[in-house]
Amino acid sequence: MLQSIGVTEWLIIGLIIVLLFGGKKIPELFKGLGEAMKEFKKASKDESSSS
């Protein structure tokens, strides 16, 4: 599904994100997303090692 998205579509999506969240909030948004992914990986790693 994501293979069918071209460069133009990604630019439009990026522009919409900038308009919705503003330039200053985007780094905070991605930082929070990164921390959430790190916690998810840690939890799934702990779960698989305890089985």
C-alpha positions, -999 to +999 in steps of 0.1 A: +000+000+000+027+025+009+046+016-022+020+033-043+025+066-026+047+089-046+069+119-037+041+144-044+018+127-020+044+126+008+050+163+003+013+170+006+011+149+037+041+167+052+025+201+044-007+191+061+011+179+092+030+213+093-002+232+089-020+212+116+007+210+143+029+240+134+067+240+129+075+242+166+054+212+177+067+187+151+100+178+169+080+173+201+056+151+182+083+129+167+102+127+200+071+114+217+065+089+189+101+077+192+098+072+229+066+053+225+082+030+199+111+024+222+088+015+250+068-008+227+099-026+216+112-029+251+078-044+263+076-068+234+112-079+240+105-085+277+073-104+268+091-127+244+120-134+268+096-143+297+078-169+276 
